[in-house]
């Protein structure tokens, strides 16, 4: 299932997930720091949603209260709320 999320307070403009049976099967990030986000997308591929949230939630970017990894976690938390 494809799930799209518009992140807040970061450089990336959209997060596009493919999720199957609670597993992140793919992640594409529009905008942001391309190399870093491509790396993060490869690292979360194949992981359960809850594990991705646990690993990425709360990461900050410099003095910002959030980051692209934190927004990935928030997106997956929102997905879980909607999937119920």
Backbone as CSV, one residue per row, in Angstrom:
resi,resn,N_x,N_y,N_z,CA_x,CA_y,CA_z,C_x,C_y,C_z
1,UNK,0.839,-1.165,0.000,0.000,0.000,0.000,0.893,1.242,0.000
2,UNK,0.569,2.197,-0.835,1.314,3.453,-0.861,0.720,4.424,0.153
3,UNK,1.611,5.076,0.899,1.208,6.084,1.879,2.083,7.318,1.677
4,UNK,1.450,8.469,1.550,2.165,9.729,1.339,1.983,10.634,2.551
5,UNK,3.058,11.349,2.875,3.049,12.219,4.052,3.810,13.493,3.709
6,UNK,3.271,14.635,4.117,3.925,15.931,3.929,4.611,16.291,5.245
7,UNK,5.946,16.262,5.272,6.655,16.575,6.511,6.599,18.061,6.852
8,UNK,6.777,18.364,8.126,6.717,19.736,8.628,8.062,20.119,9.247
9,UNK,8.541,21.334,8.938,9.725,21.872,9.593,11.051,21.334,9.118
10,UNK,11.066,20.682,7.948,12.303,20.122,7.399,12.416,20.468,5.917
11,UNK,13.547,20.147,5.321,13.787,20.465,3.906,13.030,19.544,2.952
12,UNK,12.825,18.297,3.348,12.113,17.377,2.450,10.668,17.828,2.295
13,UNK,10.094,17.541,1.130,8.764,18.035,0.789,7.683,16.958,0.834
14,UNK,8.082,15.708,0.653,7.099,14.620,0.689,7.819,13.311,0.981
15,UNK,7.148,12.451,1.759,7.622,11.101,2.042,6.630,10.136,1.417
16,UNK,7.132,9.210,0.616,6.268,8.247,-0.064,6.702,6.841,0.357
17,UNK,5.840,6.185,1.106,6.121,4.850,1.630,5.354,3.797,0.846
18,UNK,5.924,2.625,0.744,5.181,1.421,0.401,5.268,0.541,1.634
19,UNK,4.108,0.111,2.111,4.029,-0.673,3.342,3.188,-1.913,3.069
20,UNK,3.724,-3.061,3.450,3.007,-4.329,3.292,3.088,-5.108,4.600
21,UNK,1.953,-5.430,5.160,1.884,-6.228,6.393,2.743,-5.664,7.512
22,UNK,2.716,-4.338,7.678,3.448,-3.707,8.760,4.946,-3.551,8.525
23,UNK,5.386,-3.809,7.295,6.803,-3.707,6.933,6.971,-2.597,5.901
24,UNK,7.994,-1.752,6.089,8.314,-0.728,5.096,9.045,-1.421,3.949
25,UNK,8.406,-1.504,2.799,9.033,-2.171,1.656,9.761,-1.193,0.746
26,UNK,9.442,0.108,0.862,10.137,1.125,0.077,9.837,2.497,0.672
27,UNK,10.792,3.407,0.521,10.618,4.787,0.941,11.305,5.677,-0.073
28,UNK,10.571,6.653,-0.573,11.130,7.675,-1.448,10.904,9.017,-0.763
29,UNK,11.929,9.875,-0.796,11.845,11.185,-0.180,12.032,12.235,-1.273
30,UNK,11.082,13.155,-1.362,11.153,14.246,-2.327,11.776,15.439,-1.610
31,UNK,12.882,15.953,-2.159,13.580,17.082,-1.552,14.470,16.621,-0.417
32,UNK,15.063,17.577,0.262,15.940,17.264,1.378,17.350,16.927,0.925
33,UNK,18.144,16.409,1.841,19.547,16.045,1.580,19.574,14.689,0.889
34,UNK,19.692,14.703,-0.401,19.500,13.511,-1.223,20.308,12.295,-0.758
35,UNK,21.587,12.456,-0.596,22.430,11.310,-0.229,22.046,10.716,1.108
36,UNK,21.882,11.563,2.103,21.513,11.072,3.435,20.160,10.382,3.419
37,UNK,19.207,10.972,2.722,17.858,10.397,2.719,17.777,9.125,1.885
38,UNK,18.581,9.024,0.841,18.646,7.762,0.101,19.202,6.662,1.002
39,UNK,20.213,7.017,1.791,20.788,6.047,2.728,19.785,5.611,3.775
40,UNK,19.073,6.558,4.359,18.052,6.223,5.361,16.974,5.341,4.743
41,UNK,16.556,5.676,3.517,15.523,4.885,2.841,15.969,3.434,2.673
42,UNK,17.218,3.216,2.331,17.725,1.840,2.182,17.814,1.135,3.526
43,UNK,18.166,1.892,4.568,18.295,1.281,5.894,16.955,0.867,6.493
44,UNK,15.880,1.603,6.200,14.579,1.253,6.781,13.835,0.210,5.947
45,UNK,14.269,0.000,4.718,13.610,-0.981,3.845,13.684,-2.371,4.475
46,UNK,12.528,-2.994,4.596,12.446,-4.335,5.158,12.228,-4.374,6.659
47,UNK,12.187,-3.202,7.294,12.001,-3.163,8.748,10.523,-2.996,9.109
48,UNK,10.131,-3.550,10.262,8.776,-3.310,10.755,8.587,-1.835,11.098
49,UNK,7.376,-1.345,10.923,7.056,0.049,11.207,7.493,0.451,12.607
50,UNK,7.184,-0.361,13.601,7.501,-0.009,14.988,9.002,0.129,15.215
51,UNK,9.792,-0.681,14.548,11.245,-0.584,14.694,11.778,0.704,14.074
52,UNK,11.232,1.087,12.926,11.643,2.346,12.286,11.298,3.517,13.203
53,UNK,10.092,3.516,13.757,9.679,4.584,14.662,10.631,4.657,15.854
54,UNK,10.912,3.522,16.455,11.779,3.476,17.630,13.178,4.024,17.322
55,UNK,13.709,3.695,16.164,15.066,4.121,15.806,15.158,5.603,15.428
56,UNK,14.112,6.159,14.811,14.215,7.495,14.237,13.514,8.601,15.031
57,UNK,12.563,8.236,15.865,11.786,9.244,16.592,12.672,10.068,17.522
58,UNK,12.493,11.387,17.454,13.191,12.287,18.357,14.519,12.820,17.857
59,UNK,14.984,12.362,16.695,16.239,12.881,16.145,16.019,14.322,15.704
60,UNK,16.957,15.190,16.064,16.852,16.608,15.707,17.877,16.945,14.630
61,UNK,17.611,18.022,13.905,18.513,18.522,12.876,19.033,19.875,13.338
62,UNK,20.256,19.905,13.844,20.812,21.151,14.357,19.950,21.687,15.490
63,UNK,19.512,22.931,15.347,18.684,23.558,16.380,17.192,23.379,16.125
64,UNK,16.831,22.705,15.041,15.414,22.468,14.749,14.874,21.427,15.728
65,UNK,13.603,21.501,16.064,13.025,20.524,16.988,12.716,19.169,16.333
66,UNK,12.950,19.063,15.040,12.665,17.834,14.301,13.740,17.633,13.239
67,UNK,13.606,16.574,12.455,14.535,16.260,11.370,13.793,15.385,10.367
68,UNK,14.411,15.120,9.243,13.771,14.215,8.281,13.576,12.817,8.882
69,UNK,14.576,12.247,9.596,14.318,10.955,10.232,13.153,11.010,11.232
70,UNK,13.086,12.073,12.022,11.984,12.233,12.971,10.658,12.329,12.237
71,UNK,10.633,13.015,11.108,9.406,13.133,10.327,9.008,11.784,9.717
72,UNK,9.971,10.951,9.382,9.662,9.592,8.913,8.943,8.835,10.025
73,UNK,9.459,8.953,11.242,8.808,8.298,12.386,7.400,8.841,12.595
74,UNK,7.235,10.158,12.527,5.906,10.756,12.700,4.946,10.294,11.600
75,UNK,5.444,10.207,10.382,4.613,9.734,9.273,4.119,8.320,9.539
76,UNK,5.006,7.469,10.019,4.609,6.085,10.289,3.652,5.987,11.477
77,UNK,3.801,6.865,12.450,2.832,6.902,13.546,1.449,7.296,13.029
78,UNK,1.406,8.271,12.126,0.132,8.680,11.513,-0.453,7.542,10.688
79,UNK,0.391,6.853,9.943,-0.074,5.706,9.145,-0.729,4.673,10.066
80,UNK,-0.088,4.379,11.169,-0.635,3.372,12.105,-2.007,3.803,12.615
81,UNK,-2.193,5.096,12.902,-3.484,5.590,13.386,-4.572,5.401,12.323
82,UNK,-4.218,5.649,11.064,-5.182,5.543,9.974,-5.460,4.100,9.577
83,UNK,-4.483,3.226,9.804,-4.613,1.828,9.377,-5.482,1.011,10.328
84,UNK,-5.817,1.576,11.481,-6.611,0.834,12.482,-8.038,0.684,12.026
